[in-house]
């Protein structure tokens, strides 16, 4: 399985300013596999330890942060030679050992010759819980579920992914029907590696869906294990409400949809935990499309998306046949899947931080706004080939110097004020920037 983040891992290895690496990501997005594969292909050997299951290794960090002692102890416990720049040390499930997280500071300051990578599923939570997170002493990378292009690579459709990467829009348009079918597959399977591998092996949506249910069950077990008891029941209410929010035309997160009469103070802490665990993404409203977008967020208005489009379908029990046959159930939920998909690709494929905009006293809304290299791109999302863009046109008249984009199932076209880009081509920014 090819992951595009591998290139950035290789850059990290060779960087003259390399620090210990922290690989963030939700559970089951493939962090362990990627680090092991990276170590196997780029180093002479890998010293891998799971701090969740190895209590002996956890004890190495108890007494002090003497790095030569810790390295020697790991070498004995793992029965491998650990040599500077030749061995990749992988501290997996590092959130299970807070002092191991703190030790990364001392690897950085006292032993930079060692290549150390730490991975964990709740590091965003750990960083805010007084664990001595080594701010400024580590390099950070984020791993997400497979993007649509990575999904194509993994399912014997690499030639289609490579076509998108070339940016040849005329040939992409000629294969519109095939791309649309592949996109529906991705809506169902999503990007969680285990589900993708199962689908690639047998083309079986039922097996992929069963794996998605297992992943969701694992997340719920994590809730019970890691969330403070006072927040557990409320966090489950928030989690279960996400499909309902996304299925609305106005997808703004409303606490009254979680529980009648609820206020932000009742549930905001739950959303923070879910976001720090990498399970959701808040897309915040901006009051105006100014540079930088991060300077204009509305603290109380946002949409909430899941980590993966396939998991969204599983969470709401969307039957695979509804998507494949495009029956009424899929028609009603297609907008939610499409916005989830677009949000996911903007983050994972394009490396962008999405916001949205809505008018204060009208129904006008722009689904996403992103900023890249000093330019702002207002984005309207259409689940079908519908080419009417009233909100986008009104927004373009109201704000000058915008680079309006519409993502839909229609063919590529440039209309000067706005460019339409097929949904399946989002992953190549050169097509739409």
C-alpha positions as CSV (number, residue, x, y, z in Angstrom):
1,X,0.0,0.0,0.0
2,X,1.5,3.3,-1.1
3,X,1.0,6.3,1.3
4,X,2.0,9.7,0.1
5,X,3.2,10.6,3.6
6,X,6.1,8.3,3.0
7,X,7.8,11.1,1.0
8,X,7.7,13.4,4.0
9,X,9.0,10.7,6.3
10,X,12.0,10.3,3.9
11,X,12.5,14.1,4.0
12,X,12.4,14.0,7.8
13,X,15.1,11.3,7.8
14,X,17.5,13.4,5.8
15,X,16.7,16.8,7.3
16,X,19.8,18.5,8.9
17,X,17.4,19.9,11.5
18,X,15.7,16.6,12.3
19,X,14.1,16.2,15.7
20,X,12.2,13.2,17.2
21,X,9.1,12.7,15.1
22,X,5.6,12.5,16.5
23,X,3.1,10.9,14.0
24,X,-0.4,11.9,14.9
25,X,-3.6,10.2,13.7
26,X,-6.8,8.6,14.8
27,X,-6.8,4.9,15.7
28,X,-6.7,2.5,12.7
29,X,-5.4,5.0,10.1
30,X,-2.2,3.0,9.6
31,X,0.4,4.7,11.7
32,X,2.1,1.5,12.9
33,X,2.2,0.0,9.4
34,X,3.6,3.1,7.9
35,X,6.4,3.6,10.4
36,X,7.4,-0.1,10.2
37,X,7.4,0.1,6.4
38,X,9.4,3.3,6.5
39,X,12.0,1.7,8.8
40,X,12.2,-1.5,6.7
41,X,12.9,0.5,3.5
42,X,14.9,3.4,4.7
43,X,17.0,2.0,7.7
44,X,19.1,-1.1,8.3
45,X,16.8,-2.2,11.1
46,X,13.8,-1.1,13.2
47,X,13.6,-1.1,17.0
48,X,9.9,-1.3,17.5
49,X,8.1,-1.4,20.9
50,X,4.4,-1.0,21.7
51,X,4.3,0.8,25.0
52,X,0.7,-0.2,25.5
53,X,1.5,-3.9,25.8
54,X,5.2,-3.9,27.0
55,X,5.2,-3.0,30.7
56,X,8.9,-3.8,30.9
57,X,9.7,-1.1,28.2
58,X,7.4,1.4,30.0
59,X,9.6,1.0,33.1
60,X,12.7,2.1,31.2
61,X,11.3,5.7,31.4
62,X,10.5,5.7,35.1
63,X,13.7,6.7,36.8
64,X,15.3,9.4,34.7
65,X,15.8,10.6,31.1
66,X,19.3,9.3,30.6
67,X,19.2,8.5,26.9
68,X,22.2,6.1,26.7
69,X,20.6,4.1,29.5
70,X,17.2,4.0,27.8
71,X,18.7,3.1,24.4
72,X,20.8,0.3,26.0
73,X,17.7,-1.0,27.8
74,X,15.6,-1.0,24.7
75,X,18.3,-2.8,22.8
76,X,18.3,-5.6,25.3
77,X,14.5,-5.8,25.6
78,X,14.1,-5.9,21.8
79,X,17.1,-8.0,21.1
80,X,18.5,-5.7,18.4
81,X,21.4,-3.4,17.9
82,X,20.3,0.3,18.0
83,X,22.8,2.4,16.1
84,X,22.6,6.1,15.4
85,X,21.2,7.0,11.9
86,X,21.0,3.3,11.0
87,X,18.2,2.2,13.3
88,X,14.7,3.7,13.4
89,X,13.4,3.6,17.0
90,X,9.6,3.4,17.0
91,X,7.8,4.1,20.3
92,X,4.2,3.0,19.4
93,X,1.1,3.7,21.5
94,X,3.3,6.3,23.3
95,X,0.2,7.9,25.0
96,X,0.3,4.8,27.3
97,X,3.6,6.1,28.8
98,X,3.6,9.8,29.4
99,X,7.2,9.8,30.5
100,X,8.2,8.4,27.1
101,X,6.5,11.4,25.5
102,X,8.6,13.6,27.7
103,X,11.8,11.7,26.9
104,X,11.5,13.0,23.3
105,X,12.8,16.3,24.6
106,X,16.0,14.6,25.8
107,X,16.4,12.7,22.6
108,X,16.3,16.0,20.8
109,X,18.7,17.8,23.1
110,X,21.1,15.1,24.2
111,X,21.0,12.5,21.4
112,X,20.0,14.0,18.1
113,X,21.9,11.3,16.3
114,X,19.1,8.8,17.0
115,X,16.2,8.6,14.6
116,X,13.2,8.3,16.9
117,X,9.5,8.2,15.8
118,X,6.6,8.1,18.3
119,X,3.1,7.2,17.3
120,X,-0.2,7.2,19.2
121,X,-3.9,7.6,18.8
122,X,-4.6,10.0,21.5
123,X,-1.6,12.3,21.4
124,X,-3.8,15.4,20.9
125,X,-5.4,14.6,24.2
126,X,-2.1,13.8,25.9
127,X,-0.6,17.1,24.8
128,X,-3.2,19.0,26.9
129,X,-3.2,16.8,30.0
130,X,0.0,17.9,31.6
131,X,2.1,15.0,30.4
132,X,5.2,17.1,29.7
133,X,4.6,17.2,26.0
134,X,7.9,18.4,24.4
135,X,6.6,21.5,22.6
136,X,9.3,22.8,20.1
137,X,11.4,19.7,20.6
138,X,9.7,17.4,18.0
139,X,8.7,17.3,14.4
140,X,5.0,16.7,13.8
141,X,3.2,14.9,11.0
142,X,-0.4,13.9,10.7
143,X,-1.6,10.7,9.0
144,X,-5.2,10.5,7.8
145,X,-7.3,7.8,6.2
146,X,-6.4,7.0,2.6
147,X,-7.3,9.8,0.2
148,X,-9.3,9.0,-2.9
149,X,-6.1,8.8,-5.0
150,X,-4.4,6.5,-2.4
151,X,-7.6,4.4,-2.5
152,X,-7.3,4.1,-6.3
153,X,-3.6,3.1,-5.9
154,X,-4.5,0.4,-3.4
155,X,-7.4,-1.1,-5.4
156,X,-5.7,-1.8,-8.7
157,X,-6.8,1.4,-10.2
158,X,-3.5,3.2,-10.1
159,X,-3.7,4.2,-13.8
160,X,-6.8,6.3,-12.9
161,X,-5.0,7.9,-10.0
162,X,-2.0,8.6,-12.2
163,X,-4.2,10.2,-14.8
164,X,-5.6,12.7,-12.2
165,X,-2.0,13.4,-11.1
166,X,-1.1,14.4,-14.7
167,X,-3.8,17.0,-14.7
168,X,-5.1,16.0,-18.2
169,X,-8.6,17.2,-17.7
170,X,-9.8,16.3,-21.3
171,X,-8.9,12.6,-20.7
172,X,-10.3,12.7,-17.2
173,X,-13.6,14.0,-18.6
174,X,-13.7,11.3,-21.2
175,X,-13.6,8.7,-18.4
176,X,-16.2,10.4,-16.4
177,X,-18.5,7.4,-16.0
178,X,-15.7,5.1,-14.7
179,X,-14.5,7.8,-12.3
180,X,-18.0,8.3,-10.9
181,X,-18.3,4.5,-10.2
182,X,-14.9,4.6,-8.4
183,X,-16.0,7.5,-6.4
184,X,-19.1,5.7,-5.2
185,X,-16.8,2.8,-4.2
186,X,-14.8,5.2,-2.1
187,X,-17.9,6.7,-0.5
188,X,-18.7,3.2,0.7
189,X,-15.3,1.8,1.6
190,X,-13.6,5.1,2.7
191,X,-10.0,5.3,3.6
192,X,-9.4,3.2,6.7
193,X,-6.6,0.9,5.6
194,X,-8.0,-2.4,6.9
195,X,-11.3,-1.8,5.1
196,X,-9.5,-0.8,1.9
197,X,-7.3,-3.9,2.0
198,X,-10.3,-6.2,2.5
199,X,-12.2,-4.5,-0.4
200,X,-9.1,-4.7,-2.6
201,X,-8.7,-8.4,-1.9
202,X,-12.2,-9.4,-2.8
203,X,-14.2,-6.4,-3.9
204,X,-16.6,-7.2,-1.1
205,X,-18.5,-4.2,0.4
206,X,-20.0,-6.3,3.1
207,X,-16.6,-7.3,4.5
208,X,-15.4,-3.7,4.3
209,X,-18.6,-2.6,6.2
210,X,-18.0,-5.3,8.9
211,X,-14.5,-3.9,9.5
212,X,-15.9,-0.4,9.7
213,X,-18.3,-1.5,12.4
214,X,-15.4,-3.1,14.3
215,X,-13.4,0.2,14.0
216,X,-16.4,2.2,15.3
217,X,-16.8,-0.3,18.2
218,X,-13.1,0.2,19.0
219,X,-13.7,4.0,19.1
220,X,-16.5,3.5,21.6
221,X,-14.3,1.3,23.8
222,X,-11.7,4.1,23.7
223,X,-14.4,6.5,24.9
224,X,-15.1,4.2,27.9
225,X,-11.4,3.8,28.6
226,X,-10.1,7.4,28.2
227,X,-13.0,9.9,28.6
228,X,-13.7,11.1,32.1
229,X,-16.8,9.4,33.4
230,X,-18.6,12.7,33.8
231,X,-18.3,13.3,30.0
232,X,-18.8,9.8,28.7
233,X,-22.6,9.8,28.2
234,X,-22.6,13.3,26.7
235,X,-19.8,12.3,24.3
236,X,-21.8,9.4,23.1
237,X,-24.7,11.7,22.4
238,X,-22.5,14.1,20.4
239,X,-20.9,11.2,18.5
240,X,-24.3,9.6,17.5
241,X,-25.7,13.0,16.5
242,X,-23.0,13.7,13.8
243,X,-24.8,11.9,10.9
244,X,-28.0,13.8,11.7
245,X,-26.2,17.1,11.6
246,X,-24.5,16.3,8.2
247,X,-27.8,15.1,6.6
248,X,-29.4,18.6,7.1
249,X,-29.2,21.2,4.4
250,X,-27.8,23.6,7.0
251,X,-24.9,21.5,8.4
252,X,-24.0,23.9,11.3
253,X,-23.6,22.0,14.5
254,X,-26.5,22.8,16.8
255,X,-26.4,21.6,20.4
256,X,-30.2,21.4,20.5
257,X,-30.0,18.6,17.9
258,X,-27.9,16.6,20.4
259,X,-30.4,16.9,23.2
260,X,-33.4,19.1,23.5
261,X,-32.6,22.3,25.4
262,X,-28.9,21.6,25.4
263,X,-26.4,24.4,25.6
264,X,-22.8,24.7,24.4
265,X,-21.5,24.5,27.9
266,X,-23.0,21.0,28.2
267,X,-21.2,19.5,25.3
268,X,-18.3,21.7,24.1
269,X,-15.8,19.7,26.2
270,X,-16.9,16.5,24.5
271,X,-16.3,18.0,21.0
272,X,-12.9,19.1,22.1
273,X,-12.0,15.6,23.2
274,X,-13.2,14.0,19.9
275,X,-11.3,16.6,17.9
276,X,-8.1,16.1,19.9
277,X,-8.5,12.3,19.4
278,X,-8.6,12.9,15.6
279,X,-12.1,11.4,15.2
280,X,-13.8,14.6,14.1
281,X,-12.9,17.8,12.3
282,X,-14.5,21.1,13.2
283,X,-14.9,23.4,10.1
284,X,-15.3,26.9,11.6
285,X,-17.3,29.7,10.1
286,X,-15.4,32.8,9.2
287,X,-17.0,36.3,9.5
288,X,-15.4,37.4,6.3
289,X,-13.0,36.0,3.7
290,X,-10.0,37.9,4.8
291,X,-6.3,36.9,4.9
292,X,-5.4,35.0,6.9
293,X,-8.7,33.0,7.2
294,X,-7.5,31.8,10.7
295,X,-7.9,35.4,11.9
296,X,-11.6,35.5,11.3
297,X,-13.2,32.5,12.9
298,X,-16.6,32.5,14.6
299,X,-16.0,30.8,18.0
300,X,-19.6,29.5,18.2
301,X,-20.5,28.5,14.6
302,X,-19.0,25.4,13.0
303,X,-19.7,22.2,11.1
304,X,-18.5,18.8,12.4
305,X,-17.2,16.1,10.0
306,X,-16.0,12.6,10.8
307,X,-12.5,11.4,10.2
308,X,-13.6,9.2,7.2
309,X,-16.5,9.0,4.7
310,X,-16.7,5.3,4.9
311,X,-17.1,5.4,8.7
312,X,-19.9,8.0,8.2
313,X,-21.8,5.6,6.1
314,X,-21.3,2.8,8.7
315,X,-22.3,5.1,11.6
316,X,-25.7,5.8,10.0
317,X,-26.1,2.2,8.7
318,X,-26.3,3.3,5.0
319,X,-26.8,0.1,3.0
320,X,-24.1,-0.3,0.3
321,X,-26.8,-1.2,-2.3
322,X,-28.4,2.2,-1.7
323,X,-25.2,3.9,-2.9
324,X,-24.5,1.5,-5.8
325,X,-28.1,1.6,-7.1
326,X,-28.5,5.3,-6.2
327,X,-32.0,4.7,-4.7
328,X,-34.0,7.3,-2.7
329,X,-32.0,6.7,0.6
330,X,-28.7,7.5,-1.1
331,X,-30.3,10.5,-2.8
332,X,-31.3,11.9,0.5
333,X,-27.9,11.4,2.1
334,X,-25.7,12.0,-0.9
335,X,-25.1,15.7,0.0
336,X,-23.7,14.6,3.4
337,X,-21.4,12.0,1.9
338,X,-20.2,14.5,-0.7
339,X,-19.4,17.3,1.7
340,X,-17.6,14.8,4.0
341,X,-15.6,13.5,1.1
342,X,-14.6,17.0,-0.1
343,X,-13.6,18.0,3.5
344,X,-11.5,14.9,3.8
345,X,-9.7,15.4,0.5
346,X,-9.0,19.1,1.2
347,X,-7.2,18.0,4.4
348,X,-5.5,14.8,3.4
349,X,-4.7,15.2,-0.3
350,X,-4.3,19.0,-0.4
351,X,-2.9,19.8,3.1
352,X,-5.4,22.6,3.6
353,X,-7.4,23.8,6.6
354,X,-11.0,24.3,5.5
355,X,-13.4,26.9,6.9
356,X,-16.9,28.0,5.7
357,X,-18.8,31.2,5.3
358,X,-22.4,32.2,5.7
359,X,-24.2,35.5,5.6
360,X,-25.5,36.9,8.9
361,X,-29.1,37.6,7.9
362,X,-29.7,35.4,4.8
363,X,-29.5,31.8,3.7
364,X,-26.4,32.3,1.5
365,X,-23.6,30.0,2.4
366,X,-20.3,28.9,0.9
367,X,-19.6,25.3,1.8
368,X,-15.8,25.7,2.2
369,X,-13.1,28.4,2.1
370,X,-9.5,27.5,1.9
371,X,-6.3,29.5,1.8
372,X,-3.2,28.6,-0.1
373,X,-0.1,30.8,-0.7
374,X,-2.0,34.0,-0.1
375,X,-5.0,33.2,-2.2
376,X,-8.5,32.4,-0.9
377,X,-10.7,29.8,-2.7
378,X,-14.4,29.8,-2.0
379,X,-15.7,26.3,-2.8
380,X,-19.3,25.2,-3.6
381,X,-20.0,21.5,-3.4
382,X,-22.6,19.8,-5.6
383,X,-23.3,16.1,-5.2
384,X,-24.6,15.8,-8.8
385,X,-24.0,17.6,-12.1
386,X,-26.2,20.6,-11.0
387,X,-24.4,23.7,-12.3
388,X,-26.5,26.4,-10.6
389,X,-24.3,28.4,-8.2
390,X,-26.5,31.2,-6.9
391,X,-24.7,31.5,-3.6
392,X,-21.3,31.3,-5.1
393,X,-22.2,34.0,-7.7
394,X,-23.6,36.3,-5.0
395,X,-20.5,35.8,-2.9
396,X,-18.3,36.6,-5.9
397,X,-20.1,39.9,-6.5
398,X,-19.9,40.8,-2.8
399,X,-16.2,40.1,-2.4
400,X,-13.6,41.0,-4.9
401,X,-10.5,39.0,-5.9
402,X,-12.0,35.6,-5.1
403,X,-10.9,32.4,-6.8
404,X,-14.3,30.7,-7.0
405,X,-14.5,26.9,-7.4
406,X,-17.3,24.4,-7.7
407,X,-16.7,20.7,-7.1
408,X,-19.4,18.6,-8.8
409,X,-19.8,15.5,-11.0
410,X,-19.9,17.8,-14.1
411,X,-16.9,17.9,-16.4
412,X,-14.0,20.4,-16.0
413,X,-14.8,23.9,-17.3
414,X,-13.4,27.3,-16.7
415,X,-15.9,30.1,-16.7
416,X,-13.5,32.9,-15.8
417,X,-15.2,33.9,-12.6
418,X,-15.5,30.3,-11.5
419,X,-13.9,27.0,-12.3
420,X,-15.8,23.7,-12.1
421,X,-13.7,20.7,-11.1
422,X,-14.9,17.1,-11.1
423,X,-15.2,15.7,-7.5
424,X,-12.8,12.9,-8.3
425,X,-10.0,15.3,-9.4
426,X,-9.8,17.4,-6.2
427,X,-6.7,15.6,-5.1
428,X,-4.6,17.3,-7.7
429,X,-4.5,20.9,-6.6
430,X,-2.9,22.0,-9.9
431,X,-6.3,21.3,-11.6
432,X,-8.2,23.8,-9.5
433,X,-5.8,26.3,-8.1
